[in-house]
Amino acid sequence: MQQLNFYDQLLENEKQRNPQAGEYLEEEIDILIHKLKYIHRDIRPTVLILQQATDFSPLYNEQLHDIIAIAGGVSIADKMDNPSIICIVQEDESLLSTIFSVLQDDVLSRSNAVQKNQIYIIQKENFATQDSDFLKDVEICAEIIQPKYFIYGHQGTEWLKFDIA
């Protein structure tokens, strides 16, 4: 598996602050990594995360990179990279009235994600920005990216599939 710098640092800090919580985090992440160890990086879906709060610009940081990698995907920061999955982090209810125009963008409309109806809305506040929510954010992404392997019960509360058709 690729280098997980953010996670490694988070785990080290957590083990120092609260050894039990650090051990729990490590066990849960190890389960995810173990379940997906035979899915080679070349066949993992590419995932683009867009933020409604920043006029649908891509969200890309080291924390999100590790979240998506652990969840079984490959994070990308540019719509030109032809994402297999697009997730939009919802800021408010106006998303539903603007999402179609976002997906009609010349590049996004031709992406594998739009063509194969792999569009998801993440409704969790502060997604991929809070250290304390790292495991929950991984679980959300794992349900979206590798649904055959993971069901944590976040669908319908923290995220939903958006049907284009």
Secondary structure, DSSP 4 states (H G I P E B T S, - for coil): ----HHHHHHHHHHHHH-HHHHHHHHHHHHHHHHHTTTS-GGGSPEEEEEEGGGTTEEP--HHHHHHHHHTT-EEES-GGG--SEEEEE--STTHHHHHHHHHTSTTGGGSHHHHTT-EEEE--TTTTT-GGGHHHHHHHHHHHH-TTT---S-BTTTEEEEP--
